[in-house]
């Protein structure tokens, strides 16, 4: 992620959402430095599930203090 922040100093926060049942994605996001910041009801549509809107977990990662303009 350090290189990402270097190349995009104007971006201060990255947000990611994943299905509440997708433990693998949550694990990958945590390993990349994202932290869970909340949950949203019926906020994502996953066509493969054909169940309409599903709940999601919201993750964020902020730029390091030394990054940016």
SEGU-100837 format. One record per residue: z, y, x of N, C-alpha, C in turn. Coordinates in nm, 3 decimals, decimal comma. Example, Ala and Ser with C-alpha at 12.3 -4.5 7.8 and 13.67 -1.06 7.14 Angstrom:
     n_up  n_north   n_east    ca_up  ca_north  ca_east     c_up  c_north   c_east
    0,780   -0,569    1,319    0,780    -0,450    1,230    0,780   -0,330    1,320
    0,708   -0,225    1,285    0,714    -0,106    1,367    0,787    0,003    1,290
This chain:
     n_up  n_north   n_east    ca_up  ca_north  ca_east     c_up  c_north   c_east
    0,000   -0,118    0,081    0,000     0,000    0,000    0,000    0,126    0,086
    0,050    0,116    0,206    0,055     0,235    0,293   -0,083    0,296    0,312
   -0,182    0,213    0,332   -0,319     0,263    0,352   -0,371    0,331    0,226
   -0,339    0,276    0,110   -0,380     0,336   -0,016   -0,328    0,479   -0,025
   -0,199    0,499    0,002   -0,139     0,632   -0,006   -0,202    0,727    0,097
   -0,235    0,674    0,214   -0,302     0,756    0,316   -0,436    0,809    0,267
   -0,512    0,721    0,204   -0,648     0,755    0,161   -0,652    0,837    0,032
   -0,546    0,837   -0,044   -0,544     0,905   -0,174   -0,418    0,990   -0,189
   -0,405    1,093   -0,108   -0,282     1,173   -0,110   -0,254    1,247   -0,241
   -0,357    1,269   -0,322   -0,335     1,341   -0,448   -0,269    1,253   -0,555
   -0,278    1,122   -0,540   -0,217     1,031   -0,636   -0,070    1,015   -0,601
    0,017    1,037   -0,697    0,161     1,031   -0,672    0,226    0,906   -0,731
    0,165    0,846   -0,835    0,224     0,729   -0,900    0,114    0,635   -0,947
    0,139    0,506   -0,932    0,049     0,404   -0,986    0,126    0,329   -1,094
    0,063    0,309   -1,209    0,125     0,236   -1,320    0,045    0,109   -1,346
    0,117    0,000   -1,371    0,053    -0,128   -1,403    0,125   -0,188   -1,523
    0,048   -0,257   -1,607    0,106    -0,328   -1,721    0,065   -0,474   -1,713
    0,155   -0,560   -1,755    0,122    -0,702   -1,762    0,189   -0,762   -1,885
    0,132   -0,868   -1,935    0,188    -0,938   -2,050    0,330   -0,986   -2,016
    0,417   -0,985   -2,115    0,557    -1,025   -2,092    0,570   -1,171   -2,048
    0,470   -1,252   -2,075    0,477    -1,393   -2,037    0,409   -1,421   -1,902
    0,348   -1,322   -1,841    0,274    -1,343   -1,716    0,366   -1,322   -1,595
    0,449   -1,421   -1,570    0,548    -1,414   -1,461    0,481   -1,401   -1,324
    0,366   -1,464   -1,306    0,298    -1,457   -1,176    0,256   -1,314   -1,143
    0,200   -1,243   -1,240    0,161    -1,104   -1,217    0,283   -1,017   -1,189
    0,391   -1,040   -1,260    0,514    -0,963   -1,237    0,565   -0,985   -1,095
    0,556   -1,109   -1,048    0,600    -1,142   -0,912    0,512   -1,071   -0,808
    0,381   -1,071   -0,828    0,289    -1,005   -0,735    0,316   -0,854   -0,732
    0,333   -0,794   -0,848    0,361    -0,650   -0,853    0,490   -0,617   -0,779
    0,593   -0,697   -0,797    0,721    -0,674   -0,728    0,703   -0,687   -0,576
    0,626   -0,786   -0,533    0,603    -0,804   -0,389    0,525   -0,688   -0,329
    0,444   -0,620   -0,412    0,366    -0,505   -0,365    0,447   -0,376   -0,372
    0,571   -0,383   -0,414    0,656    -0,265   -0,415    0,672   -0,198   -0,550
    0,610   -0,253   -0,653    0,624    -0,195   -0,786    0,762   -0,230   -0,842
    0,815   -0,142   -0,927    0,940    -0,172   -0,993    0,920   -0,164   -1,144
    0,991   -0,248   -1,216    0,980    -0,248   -1,362    1,046   -0,122   -1,416
    0,973   -0,049   -1,502    1,027     0,076   -1,556    1,040    0,073   -1,709
    0,991   -0,033   -1,772    1,005    -0,040   -1,916    0,922   -0,150   -1,978
    0,931   -0,154   -2,109    0,854    -0,250   -2,187    0,793   -0,176   -2,305
    0,677   -0,223   -2,349    0,609    -0,161   -2,462    0,571   -0,268   -2,563
    0,597   -0,240   -2,689    0,563    -0,333   -2,796    0,416   -0,317   -2,834
    0,348   -0,429   -2,851    0,210    -0,432   -2,901    0,121   -0,329   -2,830
    0,119   -0,333   -2,697    0,047    -0,229   -2,622   -0,077   -0,278   -2,548
   -0,097   -0,407   -2,538   -0,216    -0,457   -2,469   -0,288   -0,560   -2,556
   -0,420   -0,565   -2,538   -0,502    -0,663   -2,608   -0,557   -0,759   -2,504
   -0,532   -0,887   -2,525   -0,583    -0,990   -2,435   -0,675   -1,081   -2,516
   -0,806   -1,057   -2,507   -0,900    -1,133   -2,590   -0,887   -1,285   -2,575
   -0,850   -1,332   -2,458   -0,838    -1,476   -2,437   -0,730   -1,537   -2,526
   -0,630   -1,457   -2,564   -0,522    -1,508   -2,648   -0,556   -1,501   -2,796
   -0,651   -1,415   -2,832   -0,695    -1,397   -2,971   -0,577   -1,379   -3,067
   -0,476   -1,307   -3,022   -0,358    -1,286   -3,106   -0,336   -1,139   -3,139
   -0,434   -1,055   -3,118   -0,414    -0,913   -3,140   -0,338   -0,850   -3,025
   -0,262   -0,747   -3,055   -0,190    -0,676   -2,950   -0,064   -0,752   -2,911
   -0,035   -0,745   -2,779    0,082    -0,816   -2,726    0,175   -0,718   -2,655
    0,299   -0,758   -2,640    0,397    -0,677   -2,568    0,365   -0,680   -2,419
    0,406   -0,574   -2,348    0,380    -0,568   -2,205    0,503   -0,517   -2,129
    0,503   -0,547   -2,001    0,603    -0,495   -1,909    0,532   -0,388   -1,826
    0,595   -0,274   -1,808    0,536    -0,162   -1,735    0,602   -0,152   -1,597
    0,518   -0,143   -1,495    0,564    -0,129   -1,357    0,508    0,000   -1,299
    0,582    0,058   -1,204    0,532     0,177   -1,134    0,565    0,168   -0,986
    0,481    0,233   -0,908    0,511     0,254   -0,766    0,476    0,399   -0,736
    0,567    0,467   -0,668    0,545     0,606   -0,631    0,508    0,618   -0,486
    0,436    0,725   -0,455    0,397     0,750   -0,316    0,522    0,775   -0,232
    0,519    0,733   -0,106    0,632     0,762   -0,017    0,648    0,912   -0,002
    0,768    0,957    0,026    0,796     1,100    0,040    0,708    1,168    0,143
    0,673    1,096    0,250    0,594     1,156    0,357    0,444    1,164    0,325
    0,402    1,094    0,217    0,259     1,095    0,181    0,227    1,217    0,097
    0,105    1,257    0,098    0,060     1,362    0,009    0,041    1,496    0,076
   -0,003    1,594   -0,004   -0,035     1,727    0,048    0,089    1,804    0,091
